[in-house]
Amino acid sequence: MNVRTTPIRAGLARGWIETKHTLRSYEGLAGFLFPSVIAMVVIFFLRGVDIPGAPVSLGSMSLPSLIGLNIAFGGLLGVVQTLTVEREDGTLLRAKTLPGGMTAYLIGIIVETSIFVIFGAALVLIPGLFVFEGVAFDGPGSWLLLITVLVFGLVATMPIGAVLGSVFSNPRMLGLIMMPIMGLVAISGIFYPLSQMPSFLQGIGQAFPIYWLGHGMRAALLPSDMAAAEIGGSWRLLETFGVLGLWALLGLVLAPIVLRRMARRESGSAVAERRERAMQRIT
């Protein structure tokens, strides 16, 4: 048995098992489907809202943006939630005690998160291609661009999610993460063109991956004329992959350092203390 490949195989298997377990539970399935369904209902009613000078409606523009948002949310918050919950219930500690257990554990999180992000993107995209006018693939280049943005988005967000999940040990502290993220969503051009916002908000929005994920998905799925509604009047693909690549590099540098420190601090007494605090909140 190859010692190096065993944790990889174990991680792949763990990720698939966790995915099936989530899909078979009512709470897990509802948590996966509900946000996308609500968002689709909202943008459905935006089909008739026109954007001045744009060839498609606000609803059609919002659909690919929503796919980009789902990638950011899934990659970031999916990892954060898994790490914080499984630190509290002792799953992470059990993984730490096994040879290659941490490697298998992290690979499992990557696999599970990636599967749900891809399923979530398909859940929005497939009906959207039929419902929203102007949303379409314009040849193999559009498919390649969508897949590339998806991969870059996962690599840019999952390591940052691992960093945040290592910092916040309490699942109930996720609200502290959600507040700034929702603020970024509001200024990231997801549901309204960023080019029509004040210049200082444009600068802030373009500094984070959420804007560029939505931008890249719009470039893949909307007519070329829609580039005129973007900042700079073009799709700026070089900048798209440049910013996402910088966030990926930052996360890949920080995540191993923070995760190693987190793993060293995990102990039976730490898990017991977190469980006791959780029971006190319940009672």
Secondary structure as UniProt FT lines:
FT   TURN            3..4
FT   HELIX           5..24
FT   HELIX           26..44
FT   TURN            45..48
FT   TURN            52..53
FT   HELIX           58..88
FT   TURN            89..90
FT   HELIX           91..96
FT   TURN            99..100
FT   HELIX           101..131
FT   TURN            133..134
FT   HELIX           140..167
FT   HELIX           171..173
FT   HELIX           174..186
FT   TURN            187..189
FT   HELIX           194..196
FT   HELIX           199..206
FT   HELIX           209..221
FT   HELIX           224..229
FT   HELIX           231..233
FT   HELIX           237..265
FT   HELIX           268..282
//
